[in-house]
């Protein structure tokens, strides 16, 4: 068996014992933890929270046809959990931001001053550190997929960074994972009770405010200056036509103002 | 829509106007506003541009203005002009006909669906929401193109109910 680097190893018993009520499933390799969670959903109780963790993901997905690259030393996992909001509830749109907030809160407790790039990325020093992809399943559950660059090699991707590059020693994957799962679970579970607290935290972590951005929704694009996040989670952008709210698609930073 | 009153001004040259209109059509521009010192020509196509929340079934959905209250939409509602029922979008977002770029569409015209059949995805703030048909029947039409923005209440499919 191939010997693994210590910085790439996971302490599975420690993870299992420290993630509270969350059920834990582990595989060394999967195509995508989101697909694994979806395939498993019908055999799991609707009210449970399940963590699907894989050491390697061979076909991780981002939005649309984007691919999430993950290798040894990174964290790729999905949380299958009940969705507190039905399809018509606009608060449903807060789930990605809540996940991003959970990631930032956990990583900031380790000294990494991360920021949210609306709506589903986490950046550190202007580079992408983590991505989130959320999918609904069974109409009342969601799969929250997360990919975080920790000790893995990212030097071939100019726009990406990892925690290892900014720490004196390799980061303990298991400890980071436990902190992330706890923080995401808490943040998502408390949206309903404290939406204002979430929006306040998003404003604190917002990495786009004041920047010139280009938004793209399907085939439509536009530019403007990001003004912050509205209470429904949409991105407020000041354009030459006035202020608009962007609810879907993606945003690219054109320049810092 | 021009400010210049000089009849000899070449800014009103008909060929120039024709070229501008062709350019606007070619690039799907809604407005051109040219100025040269005191001379000005401003040409606009279609309705006044707006970023307000479009009415239900408006052809363009996003972006929408901040503060527009989103009324919950029924998943399925009778269409006005025939015996079909529309499956409407329950949220603002981007419409996807298939679960992944390399996968087949969830449904196609002629398919039979049940209330729980997933007919499409609508992505809102990077959450990909499976949209159920909400009705049993046969898909009569797909009303929105893949990756098109949709608003709350936008009809997505026509269904002939069982």
Interface residues (C-beta under 8 A of the other chain):
Chain A: X61 X63 X64 X65 X87 X88 X90 X92 X93 X94 X95 X96 X97 X118 X119 X120 X132 X133 X134 X135 X136 X137 X139 X142 X215 X217 X218 X219 X220 X222 X230 X232 X233 X234 X236 X237 X239 X241 X242 X243 X244 X245 X246 X247 X248 X249
Chain B: X49 X51 X60 X62 X63 X64 X65 X66 X67 X68 X70 X72 X73 X75 X90 X91 X92 X93 X94 X95 X100 X101 X102 X116 X123 X124 X125 X126 X127 X128 X129 X130 X131 X132 X147 X148 X149
